[in-house]
Amino acid sequence: MINVDRALRNSIRTGKVLLGSSQALNAGISEQAKLLIYATDCPLAMSSQLDDLDVPIYSYPSGGRELGSACGKPFYVAALAIIEPGESDIMALLREIRGVENE
């Protein structure tokens, strides 16, 4: 199991990440996103739209304030899109999403 918070910060520092639910939705629609992440308190209408996209989704286990903090930001982040993971192992979340255990 990876440290999601550390992987997020590393991905933001070395890769390309779009913060915010509108940007995440647009990246998912345009198929630029490799992974979408949303907070537990992301508005239901938005999380439903994100769930309907053909992009892997990870539900962050805390709220938007904590997701923002995990991203190193001083503000609420309801959702984000990983475009390029950079030097992060954030894409290892795909194994968790698909139910494959790390060895």
C-alpha positions in Angstrom: 0.0 0.0 0.0 1.4 3.4 -1.0 1.4 6.6 1.0 -1.2 8.5 -1.0 -0.4 11.9 0.5 3.3 11.6 -0.2 2.6 10.3 -3.7 0.3 13.2 -4.4 2.8 15.9 -3.3 5.5 14.2 -5.4 3.2 14.0 -8.4 2.3 17.7 -8.1 6.0 18.6 -7.8 7.4 16.5 -10.6 4.4 15.7 -12.9 1.2 17.4 -14.1 -1.8 17.5 -11.9 -5.0 19.6 -12.4 -6.7 20.7 -9.1 -10.4 21.4 -8.9 -13.5 19.5 -9.8 -14.2 21.4 -13.0 -10.6 20.9 -14.3 -10.7 17.2 -13.3 -14.0 16.7 -15.1 -12.7 18.4 -18.3 -9.5 16.3 -18.2 -11.6 13.2 -17.8 -13.9 14.1 -20.6 -11.0 14.9 -22.9 -9.3 11.6 -21.9 -6.2 13.5 -20.7 -6.5 12.2 -17.2 -4.8 8.9 -16.2 -6.4 9.0 -12.8 -9.1 11.0 -11.1 -9.2 11.5 -7.3 -12.0 13.0 -5.3 -12.6 13.7 -1.7 -15.4 12.1 0.4 -17.2 15.4 0.6 -17.0 16.1 -3.1 -20.5 17.3 -4.2 -22.6 14.3 -5.2 -23.5 15.7 -8.6 -19.8 16.2 -9.4 -18.7 12.8 -8.0 -21.4 11.1 -10.1 -20.2 12.8 -13.3 -16.6 11.8 -12.5 -17.8 8.2 -11.8 -19.4 8.1 -15.2 -16.2 8.8 -17.1 -14.0 6.0 -18.6 -11.1 7.0 -16.3 -9.9 5.1 -13.1 -11.3 6.8 -10.0 -9.8 6.8 -6.5 -12.0 8.0 -3.6 -9.7 9.8 -1.2 -10.6 8.6 2.3 -10.9 12.1 3.8 -12.6 15.4 2.9 -11.5 18.2 0.6 -9.7 20.2 3.3 -7.4 17.1 3.9 -7.0 16.4 0.2 -5.9 20.0 -0.3 -3.5 19.7 2.6 -2.2 16.4 1.1 -1.5 18.3 -2.1 0.4 20.9 -0.2 -2.2 23.6 -0.8 -3.9 25.8 1.8 -7.3 25.4 0.3 -10.1 22.8 -0.2 -9.7 20.4 -3.1 -12.8 18.5 -4.0 -11.2 16.6 -7.0 -8.1 16.5 -9.0 -6.8 14.8 -12.2 -3.4 13.2 -12.6 -2.3 14.0 -16.2 1.4 13.0 -15.8 2.5 11.2 -12.6 6.1 12.5 -12.8 8.4 10.6 -10.5 5.5 9.7 -8.2 4.2 6.2 -7.6 0.6 7.5 -7.5 -0.3 5.2 -10.4 0.2 2.3 -8.0 -3.3 3.3 -6.8 -4.6 1.6 -10.0 -3.5 -1.8 -8.5 -5.6 -1.0 -5.4 -8.5 0.2 -7.4 -8.5 -3.1 -9.4 -8.0 -5.1 -6.3 -4.4 -6.3 -7.0 -2.3 -6.5 -3.9 1.2 -5.1 -3.9 3.9 -7.6 -3.2 
